[in-house]
Amino acid sequence: MKPVKSKKYDFDIDVSSNTYVGELALPYVTAAVLGAETINKDRCRLMEGIVGKAVINGLSFTDVIQAADCGGTDGNDLTLTTQTLTLNDLMVKEEICRKTIFPTFVAAQGRMSRAGNIPPTFAEFLMSALAAQTGTSLENLLWQGATTTFPFGFLSNNGTINEAGINASACQDFTQIDTLSVAWSAANILATMNTVFNAAQSTPGILQKPGCGFYISYEAYAFFLQAMATQNTGPGYNQSMEGATYLGYPVYPTPGIPNTVDVMVFTYPENLVVGTNAYSGNEQAALIPVYQYDGSDNVKASLDFSVGVQVGVAGDGVVGFDFA
């Protein structure tokens, strides 16, 4: 029997101390922001390069056509709406053991080499991995907020989605509908969505907006697919996880809306605004090889950036919920 050879891994990976500021930080900060599903799937309007605050202007005209005559009558049909988006300064700071992450790094290098791409350096891999996890956490902040970190999300100001949270959120001026006062399920999700859709019909022009649809949790989305599958025509069997519609309006499964809360939003992507300081020159990323100083095998990585949310037109949406 041949002796088993142990495979030696070289964990002595040098990581030079780097601070990435402005354009050098963009690959990591942008990856972190785009890691949020609501952003990377174009289910909101992304505004970049903001410093501090941004004013979102909305213009609308009504009854602009009149019968032609020699002079005509100047109308006063312009409505200007303004909303202020305020950024929240965010920081990510993690200490990572080189030995722990090394096997994953080796696997990533192999995949990229086989695909004909240039493998990342260990430092690039570390920062990219941190950015990816940051995007997942950011998705939750966009919708749920957090008392000190992100006190103004789409559906809450403190991480808890309830009526009080909605009333202090970016969607506070949306029409609010208590749908059924019972927990949502496959048996009642269509009736729930119909209640929200009926309320949306009372909001002028919203149904004609590009991409207008339902933002719901993945659990509610599963209820919707189940309900569609049991209809006589059976269209649910032909609806993919990314392409389901209700009366032709998209249904967006949204990880930032928790499965534990019965809440949905009906609006359009252009009206859900996410702002960031990316491309402003104020973003920063850093990699610190602390193993060189304290005898450990650890590397510290950090990201500094700013993000905030707001709606473009305060009343252009409906929030349906069951908090009874």
Backbone bond lengths (Angstrom), bond angles and torsions (degrees), N, CA, C in turn:
res aa  C-N    CA-C-N  psi(-1)  N-CA   C-N-CA  omega(-1)  CA-C   N-CA-C  phi
1 M - - - 1.458 - - 1.532 109.24 -
2 K 1.328 115.49 127.65 1.455 120.10 -177.25 1.524 110.00 -73.71
3 P 1.315 116.28 141.94 1.471 119.20 177.45 1.526 110.63 -66.75
4 V 1.317 115.05 143.21 1.471 119.87 178.94 1.519 109.11 -82.14
5 K 1.289 115.69 125.42 1.454 120.08 179.64 1.533 109.26 -87.46
6 S 1.287 116.04 131.97 1.461 119.81 176.80 1.521 108.85 -84.63
7 K 1.322 115.60 137.56 1.460 120.55 -178.76 1.522 109.49 -87.16
8 K 1.307 115.83 126.41 1.454 119.69 -177.27 1.527 109.81 -94.34
9 Y 1.312 115.42 127.16 1.453 120.64 174.34 1.518 109.08 -101.72
10 D 1.281 116.65 135.71 1.457 120.51 177.17 1.524 108.37 -91.13
11 F 1.320 115.76 101.22 1.454 119.61 -178.38 1.522 112.45 -87.66
12 D 1.297 116.37 -0.47 1.459 119.02 -179.01 1.526 109.04 -83.42
13 I 1.332 115.30 72.06 1.459 120.79 -179.22 1.515 108.32 -94.78
14 D 1.308 116.07 118.30 1.455 119.77 -179.89 1.521 109.99 -73.07
15 V 1.321 115.51 133.82 1.463 121.94 175.50 1.517 107.10 -126.92
16 S 1.310 115.69 111.76 1.459 118.34 179.37 1.525 109.22 -76.74
17 S 1.321 115.44 149.24 1.460 120.31 179.72 1.521 109.14 -71.51
18 N 1.328 115.78 123.74 1.456 119.95 -177.75 1.525 110.51 -133.74
19 T 1.313 115.36 137.26 1.461 120.87 170.36 1.522 106.81 -121.55
20 Y 1.321 115.16 118.52 1.458 120.97 -177.80 1.530 108.03 -101.76
21 V 1.317 116.54 121.72 1.463 121.25 -177.98 1.519 108.65 -124.89
22 G 1.330 116.71 145.86 1.457 120.96 176.89 1.513 112.18 63.25
23 E 1.331 116.77 -125.64 1.456 121.27 -175.99 1.523 112.25 -61.94
24 L 1.334 117.76 -34.22 1.458 120.51 -179.22 1.527 111.26 -67.09
25 A 1.324 117.19 -26.98 1.467 121.02 -179.96 1.521 112.05 -85.43
26 L 1.328 116.95 -14.94 1.468 120.94 -173.72 1.530 114.29 -56.01
27 P 1.351 119.54 -44.08 1.470 117.80 -178.59 1.519 113.22 -56.98
28 Y 1.330 117.00 -33.09 1.462 120.71 -176.94 1.524 111.75 -88.60
29 V 1.322 117.97 -42.59 1.462 121.11 178.70 1.522 110.42 -67.36
30 T 1.336 116.31 -43.22 1.463 119.50 178.98 1.522 110.64 -63.52
31 A 1.335 117.33 -41.08 1.467 120.50 178.00 1.515 110.86 -62.62
32 A 1.330 117.09 -37.43 1.463 120.77 178.92 1.515 110.80 -64.89
33 V 1.328 116.96 -45.42 1.465 120.90 -179.12 1.522 110.91 -67.37
34 L 1.329 116.32 -45.10 1.463 119.95 -178.55 1.522 112.60 -72.17
35 G 1.324 117.08 -10.58 1.457 119.84 176.47 1.511 112.86 -69.91
36 A 1.328 117.89 -17.76 1.462 121.50 175.90 1.526 108.58 -72.52
37 E 1.327 117.76 124.74 1.463 121.73 -172.66 1.520 112.64 -60.98
38 T 1.321 117.70 -37.89 1.459 120.39 179.52 1.522 110.86 -59.44
39 I 1.340 116.79 -33.00 1.462 121.24 -179.73 1.517 111.13 -82.49
40 N 1.350 117.46 -49.83 1.471 118.68 -171.96 1.514 113.28 -72.09
41 K 1.334 117.57 -14.80 1.465 119.59 175.69 1.524 112.48 -102.25
42 D 1.343 115.34 16.93 1.473 122.17 174.83 1.521 112.66 57.18
43 R 1.326 116.06 40.36 1.464 119.97 177.97 1.518 111.47 -100.22
44 C 1.337 116.02 17.19 1.453 122.53 175.60 1.526 107.63 -154.69
45 R 1.315 116.26 173.97 1.463 121.58 174.48 1.524 108.48 -99.80
46 L 1.318 117.70 121.16 1.462 122.40 -178.34 1.524 109.76 -98.22
47 M 1.347 116.23 123.54 1.460 122.42 176.02 1.524 108.09 -111.93
48 E 1.317 117.18 122.20 1.463 121.68 -177.48 1.521 110.53 -112.81
49 G 1.323 115.10 164.13 1.457 119.98 177.75 1.517 114.45 78.48
50 I 1.330 117.96 18.89 1.462 121.53 -178.99 1.530 109.71 -81.41
51 V 1.302 115.73 140.15 1.458 121.74 174.26 1.531 107.73 -118.24
52 G 1.306 116.97 108.88 1.459 121.10 177.34 1.516 113.66 80.73
53 K 1.338 116.64 -78.60 1.454 121.91 -177.08 1.525 109.95 -138.76
54 A 1.324 114.97 161.41 1.460 120.70 174.86 1.519 108.53 -141.37
55 V 1.316 116.61 139.86 1.459 121.90 176.92 1.523 108.28 -97.75
56 I 1.325 115.46 124.39 1.462 121.17 179.65 1.522 108.03 -99.59
57 N 1.321 116.82 116.17 1.455 121.37 -178.98 1.519 110.88 -99.83
58 G 1.314 115.43 139.92 1.453 121.25 174.92 1.512 109.80 -125.41
59 L 1.332 116.64 133.74 1.465 121.24 -179.81 1.519 109.47 -119.24
60 S 1.323 116.26 138.36 1.462 120.00 174.48 1.520 109.24 -145.83
61 F 1.330 115.24 145.32 1.453 121.70 177.16 1.522 108.60 -119.52
62 T 1.342 116.56 147.81 1.463 120.67 175.59 1.525 109.52 -131.52
63 D 1.320 116.01 146.51 1.471 122.04 174.32 1.525 112.22 50.68
64 V 1.336 116.45 51.91 1.465 119.29 -176.40 1.534 112.91 -87.01
65 I 1.332 118.19 -13.69 1.462 120.90 -179.21 1.522 109.83 -93.90
66 Q 1.327 115.97 134.93 1.458 122.03 177.64 1.517 109.49 -140.48
67 A 1.294 115.01 164.78 1.464 119.26 178.21 1.527 109.89 -66.08
68 A 1.332 116.25 140.07 1.457 121.07 -178.22 1.522 110.86 -75.70
69 D 1.333 116.67 136.55 1.458 122.27 171.07 1.515 107.47 -146.49
70 C 1.307 117.34 -170.52 1.463 119.37 -173.94 1.522 113.41 -66.27
71 G 1.320 117.17 -37.71 1.448 119.19 -175.86 1.509 114.14 -110.16
72 G 1.314 117.06 -38.08 1.453 119.67 -175.37 1.523 111.05 76.51
73 T 1.276 115.60 164.92 1.462 121.61 -179.23 1.520 109.06 -119.54
74 D 1.317 114.90 125.75 1.459 118.81 177.12 1.520 109.58 -68.96
75 G 1.315 115.87 123.47 1.459 119.52 179.28 1.515 111.79 -87.35
76 N 1.289 115.65 163.34 1.457 121.72 173.94 1.524 106.37 -123.44
77 D 1.345 114.07 66.04 1.455 120.09 -167.64 1.525 113.71 -110.18
78 L 1.332 116.12 8.82 1.457 120.02 -178.36 1.519 110.55 -89.39
79 T 1.346 115.50 129.70 1.458 121.22 174.44 1.526 108.76 -117.53
80 L 1.316 116.37 124.67 1.460 121.60 179.55 1.519 108.94 -110.04
81 T 1.331 115.47 125.95 1.460 120.09 175.27 1.520 108.94 -115.71
82 T 1.317 116.52 144.54 1.459 120.78 178.01 1.521 109.72 -131.39
83 Q 1.311 115.29 138.41 1.455 123.29 175.33 1.529 107.34 -131.88
84 T 1.304 116.80 141.62 1.461 121.28 -179.40 1.521 110.75 -105.88
85 L 1.323 115.55 124.79 1.455 122.12 176.65 1.521 108.36 -101.63
86 T 1.327 116.35 122.44 1.461 122.09 -179.57 1.522 109.76 -110.36
87 L 1.329 116.44 130.48 1.459 121.08 -179.58 1.521 111.80 -79.36
88 N 1.314 115.43 148.67 1.459 122.73 172.31 1.522 108.33 -108.84
89 D 1.320 117.24 127.64 1.463 121.33 177.71 1.528 109.24 -75.02
90 L 1.324 116.33 122.75 1.457 121.84 -176.00 1.526 110.73 -119.81
91 M 1.321 116.04 150.34 1.461 121.63 176.89 1.515 109.77 -136.22
92 V 1.316 115.53 139.96 1.460 122.39 171.69 1.513 106.82 -119.67
93 K 1.322 117.17 128.25 1.459 120.69 -179.07 1.519 108.61 -140.92
94 E 1.334 116.37 116.86 1.466 121.45 -176.29 1.524 110.71 -132.99
95 E 1.334 115.28 145.99 1.461 121.76 173.31 1.527 107.87 -110.32
96 I 1.321 116.51 123.97 1.461 122.10 -170.29 1.526 109.63 -123.86
97 C 1.335 116.64 132.46 1.462 121.63 177.21 1.524 109.67 -81.87
98 R 1.316 117.32 125.78 1.470 120.77 -179.20 1.525 111.29 -60.59
99 K 1.315 116.80 -41.71 1.463 120.53 -177.62 1.527 111.52 -62.35
100 T 1.327 116.63 -37.73 1.465 120.63 -177.86 1.518 112.08 -67.29
101 I 1.324 117.11 -40.26 1.457 120.30 -173.47 1.531 112.48 -92.61
102 F 1.336 117.15 -10.02 1.467 120.05 -175.59 1.533 113.42 -57.49
103 P 1.352 121.27 -47.06 1.471 119.73 179.98 1.523 113.45 -59.00
104 T 1.336 116.91 -37.28 1.462 120.35 177.66 1.513 110.81 -66.64
105 F 1.314 116.47 -37.66 1.462 121.81 177.33 1.529 110.82 -63.25
106 V 1.333 117.10 -44.14 1.466 121.27 178.77 1.522 110.76 -61.00
107 A 1.333 116.88 -43.00 1.462 120.71 179.05 1.520 111.47 -63.05
108 A 1.325 116.91 -40.41 1.464 120.72 179.05 1.521 111.19 -64.70
109 Q 1.324 116.26 -38.87 1.465 119.78 177.52 1.531 111.25 -62.80
110 G 1.340 115.43 -41.46 1.460 119.57 179.31 1.514 112.49 -63.32
111 R 1.352 116.54 -42.65 1.466 120.12 179.81 1.515 111.33 -62.28
112 M 1.315 116.57 -43.78 1.459 120.27 -177.75 1.527 111.03 -69.64
113 S 1.329 116.79 -37.85 1.472 120.04 179.01 1.520 110.58 -63.51
114 R 1.350 116.86 -43.81 1.468 120.15 179.18 1.522 112.28 -64.74
115 A 1.343 115.94 -28.40 1.462 120.04 179.61 1.523 112.27 -84.66
116 G 1.333 115.97 -0.77 1.455 120.04 179.06 1.513 113.97 82.96
117 N 1.343 117.25 12.86 1.457 121.15 179.47 1.528 110.50 -98.67
118 I 1.314 115.56 160.52 1.463 120.59 178.72 1.528 108.47 -78.30
119 P 1.338 118.01 121.35 1.468 120.05 -179.37 1.527 111.29 -62.74
120 P 1.330 117.71 147.60 1.465 119.90 178.56 1.518 111.11 -75.09
121 T 1.306 116.25 155.80 1.450 119.75 170.66 1.532 107.84 -73.53
122 F 1.335 115.78 167.42 1.458 118.96 -179.53 1.524 110.93 -62.44
123 A 1.328 117.07 -39.16 1.463 120.82 179.22 1.534 110.38 -63.77
124 E 1.335 116.27 -44.55 1.468 119.62 178.45 1.518 111.56 -62.08
125 F 1.329 115.92 -39.68 1.457 120.20 -179.72 1.524 110.87 -64.58
126 L 1.327 116.84 -44.03 1.458 120.87 178.91 1.525 111.49 -59.25
127 M 1.310 116.86 -48.04 1.454 120.48 -176.93 1.528 111.29 -67.75
128 S 1.329 116.70 -36.84 1.462 120.11 178.80 1.528 111.14 -67.74
129 A 1.339 116.40 -39.63 1.463 120.18 178.17 1.521 110.68 -63.84
130 L 1.325 116.55 -40.28 1.462 120.70 178.09 1.529 110.82 -65.36
131 A 1.324 116.16 -40.87 1.466 120.24 179.91 1.521 111.28 -63.87
132 A 1.328 117.16 -39.32 1.464 120.83 -179.76 1.526 111.30 -62.93
133 Q 1.327 116.84 -44.36 1.461 119.72 179.01 1.521 111.32 -68.15
134 T 1.326 116.73 -33.55 1.458 121.08 177.91 1.518 110.78 -62.00
135 G 1.332 116.90 -40.07 1.461 120.76 179.69 1.515 112.07 -61.75
136 T 1.331 116.89 -39.34 1.460 120.91 177.97 1.521 110.88 -62.63
137 S 1.319 116.97 -44.30 1.466 120.64 178.87 1.523 111.61 -67.99
138 L 1.323 116.61 -36.46 1.460 120.69 -179.95 1.523 111.39 -63.64
139 E 1.327 117.65 -37.31 1.466 121.16 178.57 1.527 110.54 -54.29
140 N 1.326 116.95 -43.73 1.464 120.37 179.38 1.526 111.34 -65.58
141 L 1.328 117.43 -40.07 1.456 120.35 179.92 1.523 111.41 -64.01
142 L 1.335 117.30 -39.10 1.457 120.33 -178.29 1.522 111.63 -56.25
143 W 1.324 116.61 -39.80 1.461 120.37 -175.14 1.523 113.00 -95.92
144 Q 1.326 117.23 -38.19 1.460 120.08 -172.25 1.525 113.58 -99.65
145 G 1.327 117.35 -17.71 1.447 119.95 -177.13 1.518 112.45 65.22
146 A 1.323 116.39 -175.90 1.471 123.39 175.98 1.517 106.58 -162.00
147 T 1.313 116.71 140.42 1.465 121.58 -169.42 1.521 113.22 -51.69
148 T 1.324 118.10 -49.30 1.463 120.50 -178.07 1.524 112.46 -104.92
149 T 1.324 117.20 -33.98 1.464 120.87 -174.91 1.517 112.92 -75.68
150 F 1.339 116.34 -41.17 1.462 121.07 -171.46 1.535 108.58 -149.83
151 P 1.343 118.13 70.15 1.464 121.35 -169.82 1.533 115.05 -79.33
152 F 1.321 117.47 34.93 1.466 120.77 177.72 1.515 108.80 -166.73
153 G 1.339 116.34 80.39 1.457 120.79 176.97 1.517 110.10 -96.15
154 F 1.321 116.48 179.95 1.458 119.59 -179.79 1.529 112.09 -64.76
155 L 1.352 117.65 -34.79 1.457 120.16 -175.27 1.518 114.87 -122.79
156 S 1.320 118.03 0.50 1.458 119.99 178.80 1.522 110.39 -165.14
157 N 1.326 114.07 164.40 1.464 120.16 177.61 1.526 112.39 -112.91
158 N 1.355 116.80 -1.82 1.459 117.94 -172.72 1.520 114.77 -143.14
159 G 1.328 117.80 15.53 1.454 120.69 178.35 1.507 114.49 89.37
160 T 1.327 117.84 -5.51 1.461 122.40 178.42 1.518 109.12 -118.31
161 I 1.336 116.62 119.52 1.458 120.63 -179.88 1.522 108.95 -90.52
162 N 1.326 116.14 106.85 1.451 123.86 173.32 1.529 107.11 -148.30
163 E 1.325 117.94 -173.19 1.462 119.05 -177.02 1.526 111.66 -63.15
164 A 1.320 117.31 -39.24 1.461 120.02 178.09 1.527 111.04 -64.74
165 G 1.335 116.28 -40.29 1.455 120.02 178.51 1.517 112.22 -65.29
166 I 1.325 116.57 -43.39 1.466 120.40 178.81 1.524 110.77 -62.80
167 N 1.334 117.16 -38.65 1.462 121.11 -179.13 1.521 113.14 -68.89
168 A 1.321 117.12 -11.34 1.467 121.26 177.49 1.519 111.05 -116.58
169 S 1.330 117.44 17.08 1.465 122.29 -174.67 1.522 111.39 -106.15
170 A 1.328 115.71 178.45 1.458 120.53 177.50 1.523 111.80 -63.87
171 C 1.330 117.74 -27.48 1.471 121.94 -178.66 1.530 112.58 -94.84
172 Q 1.309 117.13 20.19 1.459 121.39 -174.72 1.520 113.43 -60.64
173 D 1.337 117.90 -27.50 1.468 120.75 -178.69 1.525 113.07 -94.25
174 F 1.318 117.52 1.61 1.462 120.35 173.48 1.535 108.82 -67.68
175 T 1.323 116.13 153.57 1.462 119.82 173.04 1.524 108.78 -63.63
176 Q 1.318 116.87 131.35 1.467 120.79 -178.89 1.523 109.82 -107.74
177 I 1.337 115.48 130.77 1.460 121.99 -176.50 1.521 109.86 -127.47
178 D 1.330 116.42 123.62 1.462 120.97 170.20 1.523 105.87 -84.15
179 T 1.314 116.69 110.56 1.463 120.89 -165.23 1.518 114.75 -71.43
180 L 1.331 117.81 -61.55 1.463 119.15 -173.71 1.522 113.18 -137.18
181 S 1.313 116.57 -10.72 1.464 122.47 -175.44 1.526 112.33 60.01
182 V 1.329 116.53 22.89 1.466 121.79 172.74 1.524 107.25 -136.19
183 A 1.332 116.20 156.21 1.461 120.22 -179.42 1.524 110.72 -60.75
184 W 1.317 116.42 140.02 1.454 120.75 -179.89 1.518 110.66 -71.83
185 S 1.325 115.36 148.06 1.464 121.97 179.37 1.509 107.82 -156.27
186 A 1.331 116.22 177.16 1.466 120.29 176.84 1.530 111.02 -62.86
187 A 1.341 116.28 -25.63 1.467 120.59 -177.43 1.527 112.84 -75.51
188 N 1.349 117.54 -25.21 1.470 118.27 -175.90 1.523 114.84 -125.47
189 I 1.333 118.07 2.58 1.460 119.49 -175.10 1.523 112.17 -64.55
190 L 1.334 118.72 -34.69 1.458 120.54 179.33 1.525 110.90 -67.62
191 A 1.328 117.35 -40.08 1.460 120.59 176.51 1.526 110.42 -64.37
192 T 1.326 116.25 -37.52 1.465 121.54 177.85 1.518 110.63 -61.87
193 M 1.324 116.28 -49.24 1.462 120.58 -178.83 1.523 111.01 -65.82
194 N 1.313 117.29 -33.63 1.457 120.61 177.73 1.526 110.96 -65.80
195 T 1.336 116.64 -37.83 1.467 120.59 177.29 1.526 110.74 -62.57
196 V 1.333 116.63 -43.97 1.463 121.14 179.16 1.526 110.33 -67.41
197 F 1.332 116.82 -40.72 1.466 120.64 -179.15 1.526 110.73 -64.56
198 N 1.319 117.61 -40.40 1.465 120.84 178.16 1.523 110.84 -61.12
199 A 1.332 116.88 -39.07 1.460 120.11 177.87 1.522 111.10 -67.02
200 A 1.337 116.29 -35.09 1.465 120.13 -179.55 1.525 111.69 -66.13
201 Q 1.320 117.46 -28.96 1.466 120.58 -179.71 1.524 111.78 -64.86
202 S 1.322 117.32 -19.66 1.462 121.08 178.48 1.522 112.67 -85.33
203 T 1.348 117.24 -4.46 1.463 121.82 177.79 1.524 108.43 -95.73
204 P 1.345 118.66 109.73 1.469 121.44 -173.45 1.517 113.31 -55.41
205 G 1.340 115.34 127.29 1.457 121.20 171.45 1.506 116.81 79.71
206 I 1.332 119.30 -10.45 1.458 119.71 -173.03 1.521 112.10 -67.18
207 L 1.330 118.40 -34.54 1.459 120.84 -176.53 1.528 112.29 -69.21
208 Q 1.323 117.17 -17.27 1.463 120.59 179.63 1.525 113.00 -93.01
209 K 1.316 117.49 -3.14 1.462 120.40 -177.47 1.536 110.37 -73.10
210 P 1.336 117.74 137.77 1.466 120.91 179.61 1.529 112.03 -58.67
211 G 1.324 115.99 130.81 1.454 121.38 176.30 1.506 114.96 78.89
212 C 1.329 117.84 2.76 1.459 120.82 -177.88 1.525 110.01 -56.69
213 G 1.339 116.99 131.26 1.449 118.99 -177.40 1.514 112.21 -173.00
214 F 1.333 115.04 -166.82 1.459 123.27 -175.92 1.527 110.88 -98.46
215 Y 1.323 116.73 131.36 1.463 123.05 172.11 1.523 106.78 -105.82
216 I 1.333 116.93 115.16 1.461 120.96 -175.40 1.527 110.04 -137.39
217 S 1.319 116.23 165.05 1.464 120.58 177.77 1.523 109.88 -70.30
218 Y 1.326 116.10 165.64 1.460 119.99 178.15 1.529 111.17 -66.91
219 E 1.320 117.29 -30.40 1.462 119.40 176.78 1.522 110.80 -67.27
220 A 1.338 116.76 -46.45 1.459 120.34 178.37 1.528 110.76 -63.93
221 Y 1.330 116.04 -33.80 1.467 119.98 177.63 1.522 110.39 -64.95
222 A 1.324 117.18 -39.56 1.458 121.08 176.92 1.535 110.42 -64.66
223 F 1.341 116.90 -39.89 1.466 120.27 176.13 1.529 110.16 -59.54
224 F 1.349 115.44 -41.26 1.459 120.18 -179.09 1.527 111.28 -63.18
225 L 1.331 117.12 -45.15 1.463 119.92 179.69 1.532 110.89 -64.02
226 Q 1.324 116.42 -39.61 1.461 119.65 177.55 1.526 111.06 -62.61
227 A 1.320 115.68 -43.37 1.461 120.21 -179.17 1.518 111.05 -64.52
228 M 1.328 117.05 -41.14 1.465 120.34 179.21 1.521 111.05 -65.82
229 A 1.322 116.34 -34.12 1.466 120.30 -178.33 1.521 112.24 -69.02
230 T 1.317 117.11 -23.35 1.464 119.81 -178.54 1.520 113.28 -92.12
231 Q 1.326 117.04 -2.61 1.468 119.90 177.38 1.534 110.06 -69.17
232 N 1.295 116.51 157.21 1.467 120.58 -176.82 1.524 112.30 -59.14
233 T 1.311 116.64 -35.48 1.467 119.98 -178.63 1.522 111.99 -80.70
234 G 1.314 117.00 -16.07 1.469 121.02 176.14 1.506 116.60 63.99
235 P 1.369 120.83 31.63 1.466 119.13 -178.17 1.518 112.94 -68.21
236 G 1.345 117.78 -19.80 1.456 119.48 -177.59 1.510 113.11 -61.01
237 Y 1.338 117.26 -28.65 1.457 119.64 -178.98 1.520 111.82 -69.32
238 N 1.322 116.42 -19.95 1.455 120.39 -177.45 1.525 112.15 -103.19
239 Q 1.343 117.56 5.92 1.450 120.70 -177.99 1.522 109.32 -97.68
240 S 1.323 115.41 126.62 1.459 119.33 -179.47 1.524 110.21 -82.63
241 M 1.324 115.14 169.61 1.455 119.53 178.87 1.523 112.24 -65.76
242 E 1.326 117.80 -14.32 1.454 120.30 -178.27 1.518 113.12 -113.70
243 G 1.328 118.21 -6.63 1.455 117.90 -171.60 1.507 116.49 -124.27
244 A 1.327 119.32 13.79 1.459 120.74 -176.96 1.528 110.90 -70.75
245 T 1.329 115.63 145.71 1.460 121.28 178.73 1.522 110.42 -134.59
246 Y 1.326 115.34 155.81 1.464 122.25 174.75 1.520 106.66 -119.77
247 L 1.346 116.75 113.91 1.465 122.15 -175.57 1.528 111.45 53.54
248 G 1.329 116.27 32.31 1.455 121.42 179.14 1.515 114.33 88.86
249 Y 1.326 118.09 -5.78 1.466 121.69 -179.98 1.529 109.67 -95.24
250 P 1.335 118.35 134.05 1.460 121.27 -176.29 1.531 112.01 -60.11
251 V 1.315 114.73 147.70 1.460 121.64 172.59 1.524 106.21 -116.77
252 Y 1.329 116.11 114.78 1.455 121.76 -173.27 1.533 110.87 -101.09
253 P 1.341 119.14 110.50 1.467 119.23 171.81 1.520 108.88 -69.51
254 T 1.320 116.63 128.88 1.463 122.00 -169.63 1.522 110.69 -127.49
255 P 1.334 118.08 108.73 1.469 120.10 -177.48 1.513 113.80 -64.16
256 G 1.330 117.98 -22.23 1.460 120.55 178.63 1.517 113.45 -71.39
257 I 1.333 117.23 -17.62 1.460 121.67 174.50 1.519 106.78 -93.57
258 P 1.335 118.49 114.87 1.469 120.42 -173.17 1.516 113.04 -68.20
259 N 1.333 115.52 148.42 1.465 121.01 178.30 1.526 112.38 -66.18
260 T 1.310 116.58 -20.83 1.462 120.87 -175.72 1.526 113.41 -81.53
261 V 1.339 116.97 -3.98 1.460 120.74 -176.91 1.528 109.32 -122.74
262 D 1.329 116.61 129.93 1.464 121.63 177.52 1.520 108.87 -86.90
263 V 1.331 115.97 91.16 1.458 121.07 -179.90 1.520 108.89 -148.72
264 M 1.326 117.04 142.88 1.463 121.79 175.54 1.518 109.36 -142.62
265 V 1.321 115.35 155.51 1.458 122.13 179.79 1.521 108.16 -123.22
266 F 1.324 116.42 135.12 1.458 121.41 174.54 1.519 107.56 -115.87
267 T 1.326 116.23 110.28 1.455 122.10 177.79 1.525 107.53 -161.95
268 Y 1.336 117.94 -166.17 1.459 121.70 -178.93 1.532 109.99 -122.11
269 P 1.343 117.64 151.52 1.473 120.87 -174.08 1.521 114.47 -54.58
270 E 1.315 117.83 -37.82 1.463 120.42 -178.11 1.521 111.69 -64.52
271 N 1.328 117.01 -20.75 1.464 120.26 -177.47 1.525 113.01 -87.62
272 L 1.323 118.01 -17.33 1.457 121.75 175.96 1.533 107.64 -95.85
273 V 1.306 116.68 106.53 1.464 121.45 -170.80 1.529 110.22 -105.89
274 V 1.325 115.70 128.87 1.465 122.32 174.05 1.523 107.63 -116.88
275 G 1.309 116.66 125.13 1.460 121.52 178.69 1.517 111.38 -111.33
276 T 1.318 116.48 147.76 1.465 121.60 179.60 1.520 109.72 -146.22
277 N 1.324 116.09 157.77 1.462 119.94 178.04 1.518 112.75 -88.17
278 A 1.341 117.78 7.38 1.469 120.06 176.27 1.524 109.69 -55.71
279 Y 1.314 116.47 138.04 1.461 125.30 -177.55 1.532 112.82 75.79
280 S 1.324 117.68 6.66 1.467 119.56 177.00 1.523 111.39 -90.23
281 G 1.342 116.53 -14.15 1.455 120.69 -176.95 1.514 113.49 90.97
282 N 1.347 117.08 -2.75 1.463 120.60 -177.55 1.528 113.41 -99.20
283 E 1.324 117.36 -5.87 1.455 120.44 -179.67 1.531 110.23 -77.51
284 Q 1.325 116.54 154.50 1.464 119.50 -175.40 1.522 110.44 -150.14
285 A 1.314 116.25 146.62 1.460 123.26 173.51 1.527 107.49 -136.84
286 A 1.329 116.84 145.97 1.460 119.92 -177.52 1.519 110.97 -142.12
287 L 1.322 115.98 146.52 1.458 123.34 176.78 1.519 107.91 -131.86
288 I 1.335 116.45 120.61 1.467 120.99 -173.17 1.529 109.60 -121.80
289 P 1.329 118.96 116.75 1.475 121.75 -179.67 1.529 111.20 -80.67
290 V 1.312 117.58 77.51 1.472 120.54 -175.52 1.528 112.18 -66.00
291 Y 1.338 117.52 -18.60 1.471 119.78 179.26 1.520 111.41 -62.46
292 Q 1.318 116.52 -21.84 1.466 119.78 179.18 1.525 112.55 -73.91
293 Y 1.357 115.41 -15.40 1.462 118.99 -172.79 1.531 114.27 -117.25
294 D 1.348 117.84 -25.68 1.461 117.84 -172.98 1.527 114.44 -120.60
295 G 1.335 117.73 6.75 1.450 120.96 177.24 1.509 114.86 78.70
296 S 1.313 118.44 3.97 1.463 121.87 178.66 1.520 109.26 -87.42
297 D 1.324 116.69 -173.44 1.462 121.55 174.60 1.527 109.32 -116.37
298 N 1.340 115.72 30.76 1.458 120.87 -170.40 1.521 113.53 -105.25
299 V 1.332 113.41 152.11 1.462 122.83 173.69 1.524 107.31 -125.59
300 K 1.316 117.20 137.35 1.459 121.00 175.47 1.525 109.55 -102.34
301 A 1.325 114.93 136.61 1.462 120.71 179.06 1.523 108.60 -130.32
302 S 1.322 116.78 142.65 1.460 119.91 -179.13 1.521 111.21 -144.60
303 L 1.321 115.06 154.76 1.460 123.17 175.01 1.522 107.30 -131.86
304 D 1.317 116.92 138.60 1.462 122.88 173.64 1.522 107.92 -126.64
305 F 1.333 116.38 120.61 1.458 120.64 179.93 1.526 108.61 -157.93
306 S 1.311 117.15 175.11 1.469 121.49 -177.68 1.521 110.12 -132.06
307 V 1.335 115.91 140.57 1.460 122.36 179.86 1.524 108.69 -143.70
308 G 1.324 116.82 147.73 1.458 122.07 174.11 1.508 109.89 -152.61
309 V 1.323 117.29 165.15 1.464 121.32 178.97 1.525 110.19 -130.25
310 Q 1.318 114.36 159.45 1.455 122.43 175.45 1.520 107.55 -165.88
311 V 1.310 118.09 167.09 1.461 120.78 172.07 1.523 108.27 -105.34
312 G 1.325 116.20 149.33 1.453 120.13 -177.68 1.512 112.52 -72.95
313 V 1.333 116.89 -48.49 1.463 123.12 178.13 1.520 107.40 -119.74
314 A 1.318 116.46 118.46 1.462 121.84 -167.59 1.529 114.03 -56.62
315 G 1.320 117.73 -37.42 1.460 119.43 -174.07 1.510 115.30 -99.82
316 D 1.334 117.62 4.27 1.465 120.90 -174.34 1.530 112.14 -85.03
317 G 1.314 116.59 68.03 1.448 118.76 177.40 1.510 112.20 174.86
318 V 1.325 114.45 167.36 1.458 122.13 177.61 1.518 107.87 -132.20
319 V 1.327 116.97 136.76 1.460 122.51 172.70 1.522 107.30 -113.59
320 G 1.344 116.34 119.30 1.457 121.16 176.13 1.512 109.42 -107.27
321 F 1.334 116.97 140.91 1.459 119.18 -177.04 1.532 110.65 -154.59
322 D 1.309 113.70 165.11 1.457 122.20 171.94 1.516 107.53 -134.38
323 F 1.319 116.06 95.96 1.458 121.26 179.70 1.517 111.84 -108.96
324 A 1.339 117.00 11.71 1.459 119.64 -177.71 1.519 110.22 -73.40
